[in-house]
Amino acid sequence: MRIDKFLKLSRIIKRRAVAKDLADQGRIEINDKRAKSAANVGTNDLITIHFGNKTLVVRVLKLAEIVKKDEAQDMYEVVSESYQQDDKEG
């Protein structure tokens, strides 16, 4: 399954176009390798997403073409979530 589609179906990212843009900007990695929006993801893959000052790492648990909202979280598990502080001094 394409990474942009997985992120949308799992509701990690609300819109596929946003997931595609993040991937095309080099802010998504699959198993520590930079991923394009068309890159395939499989079960047990680690996905790292860099949102501004937040980094989210999730493990893919299952793939599904049709997912209900309350089942979306069953597609992945959060491995880590970290925030980077701004080091600007004022």
GIDAPE-V215232 format. One record per pair of residues at least 12 apart in sequence whose C-alpha atoms are under 10 Angstrom apart, sorted by sequence separation. I is the first residue (numbers start at 0). J is the second residue. D is the distance in Angstrom with one decimal. If there is no record, write none. Layout:
i=I j=J d=D
i=I j=J d=D
This chain:
i=3 j=15 d=5.6
i=4 j=16 d=9.4
i=6 j=18 d=6.7
i=7 j=19 d=9.8
i=22 j=34 d=6.1
i=23 j=35 d=5.6
i=24 j=36 d=9.6
i=29 j=41 d=9.6
i=34 j=46 d=9.3
i=45 j=57 d=5.7
i=46 j=58 d=6.3
i=60 j=72 d=9.6
i=61 j=73 d=7.5
i=62 j=74 d=6.4
i=2 j=15 d=9.4
i=3 j=16 d=7.8
i=5 j=18 d=9.2
i=6 j=19 d=9.4
i=21 j=34 d=9.6
i=22 j=35 d=5.1
i=23 j=36 d=6.3
i=30 j=43 d=9.5
i=31 j=44 d=9.8
i=32 j=45 d=9.9
i=33 j=46 d=9.8
i=34 j=47 d=9.7
i=44 j=57 d=8.3
i=45 j=58 d=4.6
i=46 j=59 d=7.6
i=60 j=73 d=7.2
i=61 j=74 d=4.8
i=62 j=75 d=9.0
i=3 j=17 d=8.3
i=4 j=18 d=8.0
i=21 j=35 d=8.8
i=22 j=36 d=5.1
i=23 j=37 d=9.5
i=30 j=44 d=6.1
i=31 j=45 d=7.7
i=32 j=46 d=9.3
i=33 j=47 d=9.1
i=43 j=57 d=9.4
i=44 j=58 d=5.7
i=45 j=59 d=6.5
i=59 j=73 d=9.2
i=60 j=74 d=5.1
i=61 j=75 d=6.9
i=3 j=18 d=5.0
i=4 j=19 d=8.7
i=20 j=35 d=9.3
i=21 j=36 d=8.1
i=22 j=37 d=8.8
i=29 j=44 d=6.6
i=30 j=45 d=5.0
i=31 j=46 d=7.9
i=32 j=47 d=9.3
i=43 j=58 d=5.7
i=44 j=59 d=5.5
i=45 j=60 d=9.8
i=59 j=74 d=6.2
i=60 j=75 d=4.8
i=2 j=18 d=8.0
i=3 j=19 d=5.5
i=19 j=35 d=7.8
i=20 j=36 d=7.7
i=22 j=38 d=9.2
i=29 j=45 d=5.7
i=30 j=46 d=6.3
i=31 j=47 d=7.4
i=42 j=58 d=7.7
i=43 j=59 d=5.0
i=44 j=60 d=8.3
i=58 j=74 d=8.7
i=59 j=75 d=4.6
i=60 j=76 d=6.9
i=2 j=19 d=8.3
i=3 j=20 d=9.0
i=18 j=35 d=9.9
i=19 j=36 d=4.9
i=28 j=45 d=8.0
i=29 j=46 d=4.7
i=30 j=47 d=7.8
i=41 j=58 d=9.6
i=42 j=59 d=5.0
i=43 j=60 d=6.0
i=57 j=74 d=9.8
i=58 j=75 d=5.5
i=59 j=76 d=6.8
i=1 j=19 d=9.9
i=3 j=21 d=9.0
i=18 j=36 d=7.3
i=19 j=37 d=8.2
i=28 j=46 d=5.6
i=29 j=47 d=6.5
i=41 j=59 d=6.8
i=42 j=60 d=5.3
i=43 j=61 d=8.2
i=57 j=75 d=6.3
i=58 j=76 d=5.3
i=59 j=77 d=9.1
i=3 j=22 d=7.7
i=27 j=46 d=7.1
i=28 j=47 d=5.0
i=29 j=48 d=9.0
i=40 j=59 d=8.0
i=41 j=60 d=8.5
i=42 j=61 d=5.6
i=57 j=76 d=5.5
i=58 j=77 d=6.5
i=2 j=22 d=8.4
i=16 j=36 d=9.5
i=27 j=47 d=5.6
i=28 j=48 d=6.6
i=41 j=61 d=7.9
i=42 j=62 d=7.0
i=56 j=76 d=8.7
i=57 j=77 d=4.4
i=58 j=78 d=6.5
i=15 j=36 d=9.4
i=26 j=47 d=8.1
i=27 j=48 d=4.6
i=28 j=49 d=8.8
i=41 j=62 d=7.4
i=56 j=77 d=6.1
i=57 j=78 d=5.1
i=58 j=79 d=9.7
i=26 j=48 d=5.9
i=27 j=49 d=6.4
i=40 j=62 d=8.8
i=55 j=77 d=7.5
i=56 j=78 d=5.4
i=57 j=79 d=7.0
i=25 j=48 d=9.4
i=26 j=49 d=5.1
i=27 j=50 d=9.1
i=55 j=78 d=7.9
i=56 j=79 d=5.1
i=57 j=80 d=8.7
i=3 j=27 d=9.7
i=25 j=49 d=8.9
i=26 j=50 d=7.5
i=55 j=79 d=6.0
i=56 j=80 d=6.3
i=2 j=27 d=9.0
i=26 j=51 d=9.2
i=54 j=79 d=8.0
i=55 j=80 d=4.6
i=56 j=81 d=8.8
i=2 j=28 d=9.6
i=22 j=48 d=8.7
i=30 j=56 d=10.0
i=54 j=80 d=5.8
i=55 j=81 d=6.6
i=2 j=29 d=8.6
i=21 j=48 d=8.2
i=22 j=49 d=9.7
i=27 j=54 d=9.8
i=29 j=56 d=9.6
i=53 j=80 d=7.2
i=54 j=81 d=5.3
i=55 j=82 d=8.9
i=21 j=49 d=8.2
i=26 j=54 d=9.5
i=27 j=55 d=9.7
i=28 j=56 d=9.3
i=29 j=57 d=9.8
i=30 j=58 d=9.6
i=53 j=81 d=5.7
i=54 j=82 d=6.3
i=21 j=50 d=8.3
i=27 j=56 d=9.8
i=29 j=58 d=9.7
i=46 j=75 d=9.7
i=52 j=81 d=8.3
i=53 j=82 d=4.5
i=54 j=83 d=8.1
i=18 j=48 d=9.5
i=45 j=75 d=9.6
i=52 j=82 d=5.6
i=53 j=83 d=6.3
i=3 j=34 d=9.9
i=44 j=75 d=9.8
i=45 j=76 d=9.7
i=46 j=77 d=9.7
i=47 j=78 d=9.6
i=51 j=82 d=9.0
i=52 j=83 d=5.0
i=53 j=84 d=9.2
i=2 j=34 d=8.1
i=3 j=35 d=8.7
i=4 j=36 d=8.5
i=42 j=74 d=9.1
i=43 j=75 d=9.0
i=45 j=77 d=9.7
i=46 j=78 d=9.4
i=47 j=79 d=9.2
i=48 j=80 d=9.7
i=49 j=81 d=9.8
i=50 j=82 d=9.5
i=51 j=83 d=8.7
i=52 j=84 d=7.0
i=2 j=35 d=8.0
i=3 j=36 d=5.4
i=4 j=37 d=8.8
i=42 j=75 d=9.0
i=43 j=76 d=9.9
i=45 j=78 d=8.5
i=47 j=80 d=9.6
i=49 j=82 d=9.8
i=52 j=85 d=8.1
i=1 j=35 d=9.2
i=2 j=36 d=5.8
i=3 j=37 d=7.0
i=5 j=39 d=9.2
i=1 j=36 d=6.8
i=2 j=37 d=6.4
i=3 j=38 d=8.3
i=4 j=39 d=9.6
i=5 j=40 d=7.8
i=1 j=37 d=5.2
i=2 j=38 d=5.8
i=3 j=39 d=9.1
i=4 j=40 d=9.7
i=5 j=41 d=9.6
i=12 j=48 d=10.0
i=0 j=37 d=8.7
i=1 j=38 d=5.5
i=2 j=39 d=5.8
i=3 j=40 d=9.4
i=11 j=48 d=9.7
i=0 j=38 d=8.1
i=1 j=39 d=4.5
i=2 j=40 d=5.7
i=0 j=39 d=5.2
i=1 j=40 d=6.1
i=2 j=41 d=9.1
i=0 j=40 d=5.6
i=1 j=41 d=9.1
i=6 j=46 d=9.6
i=0 j=41 d=7.0
i=0 j=42 d=9.9
i=2 j=46 d=8.9
i=11 j=55 d=9.6
i=11 j=57 d=9.4
i=9 j=59 d=9.6
i=9 j=61 d=9.8
i=9 j=62 d=9.0
i=5 j=59 d=9.1
i=8 j=62 d=9.2
i=9 j=63 d=9.1
i=8 j=63 d=8.1
i=5 j=61 d=9.8
i=8 j=64 d=7.8
i=9 j=65 d=9.9
i=10 j=66 d=9.6
i=5 j=62 d=7.5
i=8 j=65 d=7.6
i=9 j=66 d=7.6
i=5 j=63 d=8.4
i=8 j=66 d=6.5
i=9 j=67 d=9.3
i=10 j=68 d=7.9
i=5 j=64 d=8.8
i=8 j=67 d=8.7
i=9 j=68 d=8.3
i=4 j=64 d=9.0
i=8 j=68 d=8.7
i=9 j=69 d=9.9
i=10 j=70 d=9.9
i=11 j=71 d=8.7
i=9 j=70 d=8.3
i=10 j=71 d=6.3
i=11 j=72 d=8.5
i=0 j=62 d=7.4
i=8 j=70 d=9.9
i=9 j=71 d=4.6
i=10 j=72 d=7.7
i=0 j=63 d=8.7
i=8 j=71 d=6.8
i=9 j=72 d=6.3
i=11 j=74 d=10.0
i=0 j=64 d=8.7
i=7 j=71 d=9.5
i=8 j=72 d=9.7
i=9 j=73 d=8.1
i=10 j=74 d=9.5
i=11 j=75 d=9.2
i=6 j=71 d=9.9
i=9 j=74 d=6.1
i=5 j=71 d=10.0
i=8 j=74 d=8.8
i=9 j=75 d=7.5
i=6 j=74 d=9.8
i=5 j=74 d=8.8
i=6 j=75 d=9.8
i=5 j=75 d=9.9
